[in-house]
Amino acid sequence: MKGGLSYYMDSVAEIRKDLEENIGKSVILKADKGRKRIVTREGVLESAYPNLFVVKISNEFNSIRRVSYTYSDVLTSTVKVTVCDEPEKQTKIS
């Protein structure tokens, strides 16, 4: 049986490492906002901090917005991150 605090910490560290390796690349975020609402956004992975990561999103109105999520959000599948290295190659982190 996998579980416990050490498994959780190892998983969070692995997610953080994967995201840090992809800073500056395009990503697709699928965030579960509750009550069957899922928001899909495209942006650029801007930075990774000890407890969260930041994605810069630009929209059709030429405004730039930054959203942040924790690594636990990715671990619990509240947020799904897909890194778009090239148009035909996508890597899921979760």
C-alpha positions as CSV (number, residue, x, y, z in Angstrom):
1,M,0.0,0.0,0.0
2,K,1.4,3.3,-1.0
3,G,0.6,6.3,1.2
4,G,1.8,8.3,4.0
5,L,3.6,11.6,4.3
6,S,6.8,10.5,2.6
7,Y,4.9,9.3,-0.5
8,Y,3.1,12.6,-0.7
9,M,6.3,14.6,-0.3
10,D,8.1,12.5,-3.0
11,S,5.2,13.0,-5.4
12,V,5.0,16.7,-4.8
13,A,8.8,17.0,-5.3
14,E,8.5,15.0,-8.6
15,I,5.7,17.3,-9.9
16,R,7.7,20.4,-8.9
17,K,10.8,19.0,-10.7
18,D,8.8,18.3,-13.9
19,L,7.3,21.7,-13.9
20,E,10.7,23.5,-13.2
21,E,12.2,21.7,-16.3
22,N,9.4,23.2,-18.5
23,I,9.6,26.8,-17.4
24,G,9.1,29.1,-20.5
25,K,7.1,26.5,-22.4
26,S,3.5,26.6,-23.5
27,V,1.0,24.7,-21.3
28,I,-2.6,23.8,-21.3
29,L,-4.3,23.9,-17.9
30,K,-7.6,22.2,-17.1
31,A,-8.8,23.3,-13.7
32,D,-11.8,21.8,-11.9
33,K,-13.7,24.7,-10.3
34,G,-16.3,22.5,-8.7
35,R,-19.9,21.8,-9.6
36,K,-18.9,20.3,-12.9
37,R,-17.2,23.5,-14.1
38,I,-13.9,22.8,-15.8
39,V,-11.9,25.8,-17.1
40,T,-9.4,25.2,-19.9
41,R,-6.7,27.9,-20.4
42,E,-3.5,28.1,-22.5
43,G,-0.5,30.0,-21.3
44,V,3.2,29.9,-20.6
45,L,4.7,28.4,-17.5
46,E,6.4,31.4,-16.0
47,S,7.9,30.3,-12.7
48,A,8.0,27.7,-10.0
49,Y,8.3,28.5,-6.4
50,P,8.6,26.2,-3.3
51,N,4.9,25.9,-2.9
52,L,3.3,27.0,-6.1
53,F,3.8,27.6,-9.8
54,V,2.7,30.5,-12.0
55,V,1.3,30.5,-15.5
56,K,1.0,33.6,-17.6
57,I,-2.2,33.7,-19.7
58,S,-2.9,36.2,-22.5
59,N,-6.4,36.4,-24.0
60,E,-8.0,37.9,-27.1
61,F,-8.3,41.3,-25.4
62,N,-4.5,41.7,-25.2
63,S,-4.5,41.6,-21.4
64,I,-2.0,39.5,-19.5
65,R,-3.1,37.6,-16.5
66,R,-1.2,35.3,-14.1
67,V,-2.7,32.4,-12.3
68,S,-1.1,30.3,-9.7
69,Y,-1.7,26.8,-8.5
70,T,-0.1,24.5,-5.9
71,Y,1.7,21.3,-6.6
72,S,-1.0,19.6,-4.5
73,D,-3.6,20.8,-7.0
74,V,-1.8,18.8,-9.6
75,L,-1.3,15.8,-7.3
76,T,-5.0,15.6,-6.5
77,S,-6.0,16.2,-10.2
78,T,-7.8,19.4,-9.4
79,V,-5.5,20.9,-12.1
80,K,-4.2,19.0,-15.1
81,V,-1.1,20.4,-16.8
82,T,-0.2,19.5,-20.4
83,V,3.2,20.8,-21.7
84,C,3.2,21.6,-25.4
85,D,6.8,21.3,-26.5
86,E,6.0,21.2,-30.2
87,P,2.6,21.3,-31.9
88,E,2.5,17.5,-32.3
89,K,4.2,16.6,-29.0
90,Q,2.4,17.1,-25.7
91,T,3.5,15.9,-22.2
92,K,1.0,15.5,-19.3
93,I,2.2,16.3,-15.8
94,S,-0.1,14.8,-13.2
